Amino acid sequence: MKSSNHKQLSLSIALLISFIASSTLFLWLYFFQSFNVLFVIGFTLLIFATTYFFASYIFQEFIVEKIRLIYKNIHTFKIQKKENEAQYKIITKKSLDEVDVEVQAWIEGNKQEYEEMKKLEVYRREFLGNVSHELKTPITNIQGYVLTLLDGGIEDPNLAKDFLERTERNIDRMIEIINDLEEISRLESNILLLKPEAINIVNLTKTVVDLLETKAESFNIKLTFAEFYETPIFVWADVESIKKVLTNLIDNSIKYGNSNKGKTKISFFDMDEYILIEITDNGMGIAEEHIPRLFERFYRIDKNRSRNIGGSGLGLAIVKHIIEAHRQSINVRSTIGVGTTFAFTLMKAK
């Protein structure tokens, strides 16, 4: 039968059996006994009522209730007890067709969760591999320097000093990676509490630019503002966190900018309730396939070049977490051979 409602099934079965029984009785009476219409009608009604009652009872007790029990267990797995009690009241009124639709939806939902779990597992393996690789490089370097010194290199004062300085730089790199991992962990766990206040984003950006000016000159990069910005622009944000965002983004524009007359431009735009901050460079640009993964931890476009110019590989991941902690968004647009723009918003302070 097409319908899966147990009452309709019981009715159909009762009609079928009563029709067969009454037809048989009719033929038997017609050929072998005296025909009695009232007797045939009464017999048919009795067969119909009895069959309908027993069919309904069997379906209800042995089929429908078992299915509803399974359905209830599925919902118990998905929702809390109070919600489940309310849901059970609804379940008892549903047909098997409706139950089937919802169970199929639950199965599809679980398939999606399973696919997400597989993606997370791949991401976890990549992350662990990246962490071990990032830490292995400085550890291997330090081990090489120490062994060289132990093998007699320490007798040469110039060599010893050079290797100790290199060892210190590698230790600093390891500390930077560990500190950044701890910060991401705090951001993801909401342990790092932001202290938003009204801050002049122009002055804060100028402070960061002053701190990075020397590094920019060493990379042959010029740091500029799109306008003079005489009037203060106030946003509602955590000072230290946004300072870190600006530092990471401007530092990236320096490291990956154009070494031949490179330029980083910083712009501010009024977007009604928000202020849009853009940091644009005229560097090599980023291929489209890399952009969706830029904010992943340890994701590097050119791994060899990235490690040579320093950084933990966690800067953009931290930036994204900080901006999202402010309930704002950050995005990237880039063109190969033209440059890259990082843009993020902050709530305007009123």
Summary of the structure (lengths in Angstrom):
residues: 350
radius of gyration: 36.6
end to end distance: 67.0
largest distance: 130.0
contacts: 962
relative contact order: 0.07
helix: 65%
strand: 13%
